[in-house]
Amino acid sequence: MYTSNIWKSTVISSAKGSEKRVPFGVGCLLLFALLLPVNLSTVAFAQSPCPGIHVQILNIKNSAGKVACALFKSPAGFPTEYLRYATNLMAIKIMKAQARCDFEDIPPGTYAIAVVHDENLNGKLDTNVLGIPTEGFAFSNDAKGLFGPPSFSAASFPYDGRNIDLTISLHY
């Protein structure tokens, strides 16, 4: 007699050797129900392994070029002179319209972050003739400037030396 794989049973033995039959699908469902909370708690409470400033970059319009993340400890050069004045600087490859910058081993203090989507890999934020950016950019605290970039104080945040996770969305 032909039986479908869906209706086959799994044998579960007790300590006395008696057998009970549980439908295979129910056994899988029970196993899934038992393991799901363990996996969800791992994902929901996952933290970066090393203390530092961890920045998730969102709203990247394409995968061209790289995302440059610049961490500043003072107003000097913020944000336009990041190649010269940034305390830490990294260029990150873009994966599925997102990138992540991890600044580790950073001493406590006050910092600000500038992010640029350098689509053409020329090492700067390109602008049009009016000075309006033609590539994506963003700052910590989602700081904005009136006629130009925001000030260091508008973008700054305190860092106590422990893990901090930030999310920054680019503007185009």
C-alpha positions as CSV (number, residue, x, y, z in Angstrom):
1,M,0.0,0.0,0.0
2,Y,1.4,3.4,-1.0
3,T,1.6,6.1,1.8
4,S,2.6,9.7,1.3
5,N,5.7,11.0,3.0
6,I,3.5,13.5,4.8
7,W,1.6,10.8,6.6
8,K,4.6,8.6,7.6
9,S,5.2,8.4,11.4
10,T,8.2,8.8,13.5
11,V,8.8,6.3,16.3
12,I,9.5,7.6,19.8
13,S,10.7,5.0,22.3
14,S,10.3,5.4,26.0
15,A,12.6,4.1,28.7
16,K,10.5,0.9,29.1
17,G,10.9,0.1,25.4
18,S,7.3,0.7,24.4
19,E,6.7,2.6,21.2
20,K,4.5,5.6,20.4
21,R,4.0,6.9,17.0
22,V,3.9,10.6,16.4
23,P,3.1,12.0,12.9
24,F,6.4,13.2,11.3
25,G,5.1,16.7,10.6
26,V,4.1,17.1,14.3
27,G,7.5,16.0,15.5
28,C,9.2,18.6,13.2
29,L,6.8,21.3,14.4
30,L,7.5,20.5,18.0
31,L,11.3,20.6,17.4
32,F,10.9,23.9,15.6
33,A,8.8,25.4,18.4
34,L,11.4,24.4,21.0
35,L,14.4,25.8,19.0
36,L,12.7,29.1,17.8
37,P,12.9,31.0,21.2
38,V,16.6,30.1,21.5
39,N,17.4,31.5,18.0
40,L,15.2,34.6,18.4
41,S,16.9,35.5,21.7
42,T,20.3,35.2,20.1
43,V,19.3,37.5,17.2
44,A,17.3,40.0,19.3
45,F,20.0,40.5,21.9
46,A,23.0,40.2,19.7
47,Q,25.6,42.8,20.4
48,S,28.9,43.7,18.7
49,P,31.6,41.6,20.3
50,C,34.1,44.4,20.9
51,P,33.4,47.7,22.7
52,G,33.3,50.6,20.4
53,I,31.2,52.8,18.2
54,H,29.2,50.7,15.8
55,V,27.4,52.5,12.9
56,Q,24.8,50.9,10.6
57,I,24.5,52.9,7.4
58,L,21.1,52.8,5.7
59,N,19.4,54.2,2.6
60,I,22.3,53.7,0.3
61,K,20.9,54.2,-3.2
62,N,23.3,51.8,-5.1
63,S,26.3,49.6,-4.7
64,A,28.7,51.8,-6.7
65,G,31.9,52.9,-4.9
66,K,32.2,52.8,-1.1
67,V,30.9,54.4,2.0
68,A,33.4,56.5,3.9
69,C,32.9,56.8,7.7
70,A,34.9,59.5,9.5
71,L,35.0,59.8,13.3
72,F,35.9,63.2,14.6
73,K,37.0,64.0,18.2
74,S,37.1,67.8,17.8
75,P,35.5,70.4,15.5
76,A,38.8,70.8,13.6
77,G,38.1,70.0,10.0
78,F,34.6,68.6,10.7
79,P,33.2,67.4,8.3
80,T,34.8,68.4,5.0
81,E,38.4,67.7,5.8
82,Y,37.9,64.1,6.9
83,L,41.1,62.9,5.2
84,R,43.2,65.2,7.2
85,Y,41.4,65.7,10.6
86,A,39.3,62.6,11.3
87,T,40.4,60.6,14.3
88,N,39.5,57.4,12.5
89,L,38.5,56.8,8.9
90,M,37.3,53.8,7.1
91,A,36.0,53.0,3.6
92,I,33.4,50.2,3.6
93,K,32.1,48.0,0.7
94,I,28.3,48.3,0.2
95,M,26.2,45.1,0.5
96,K,22.5,45.2,-0.3
97,A,22.2,49.0,0.1
98,Q,23.7,48.8,3.6
99,A,27.1,49.2,5.2
100,R,28.5,49.0,8.7
101,C,31.4,50.9,10.3
102,D,32.9,49.6,13.5
103,F,35.2,51.9,15.4
104,E,36.9,49.8,18.1
105,D,39.4,50.7,20.8
106,I,38.1,54.3,21.0
107,P,38.7,56.1,24.3
108,P,35.8,57.8,26.0
109,G,35.0,61.3,24.9
110,T,32.8,63.4,22.7
111,Y,32.7,62.5,19.0
112,A,30.9,63.3,15.7
113,I,30.5,61.1,12.6
114,A,30.4,62.1,9.0
115,V,29.4,59.6,6.3
116,V,29.9,60.0,2.6
117,H,28.8,57.6,-0.2
118,D,31.8,58.1,-2.5
119,E,30.2,56.6,-5.7
120,N,33.2,57.5,-8.0
121,L,35.9,56.7,-5.4
122,N,37.6,60.1,-5.7
123,G,37.9,60.5,-1.9
124,K,35.6,63.5,-1.5
125,L,31.9,64.4,-1.4
126,D,31.1,65.7,-4.9
127,T,28.9,68.7,-5.3
128,N,27.2,70.6,-8.2
129,V,28.1,74.2,-9.2
130,L,25.9,75.5,-6.4
131,G,27.8,73.4,-3.8
132,I,24.9,71.0,-3.3
133,P,26.1,67.4,-2.8
134,T,25.6,65.0,-5.6
135,E,26.6,62.0,-3.6
136,G,25.0,60.6,-0.4
137,F,26.0,62.1,3.0
138,A,24.9,62.0,6.6
139,F,26.0,62.9,10.1
140,S,25.5,61.5,13.6
141,N,22.4,62.7,15.4
142,D,20.9,63.2,11.9
143,A,22.4,66.7,12.2
144,K,21.7,69.1,9.3
145,G,23.2,72.5,8.5
146,L,21.2,75.5,7.2
147,F,23.5,76.5,4.3
148,G,26.2,73.9,4.4
149,P,27.3,71.1,6.7
150,P,26.2,71.0,10.4
151,S,28.5,72.1,13.2
152,F,30.5,69.6,15.3
153,S,28.3,70.4,18.3
154,A,25.1,69.6,16.4
155,A,26.5,66.2,15.3
156,S,28.4,65.3,18.5
157,F,27.5,62.6,21.0
158,P,29.1,61.4,24.3
159,Y,30.9,58.1,24.3
160,D,31.7,56.4,27.6
161,G,34.0,53.6,26.3
162,R,31.3,50.9,26.2
163,N,29.4,49.5,23.2
164,I,27.2,52.0,21.4
165,D,25.2,51.2,18.3
166,L,24.1,54.0,16.0
167,T,22.0,54.0,12.8
168,I,22.7,56.7,10.2
169,S,20.5,57.1,7.0
170,L,22.1,58.8,4.0
171,H,20.6,61.8,2.2
172,Y,20.9,62.4,-1.5
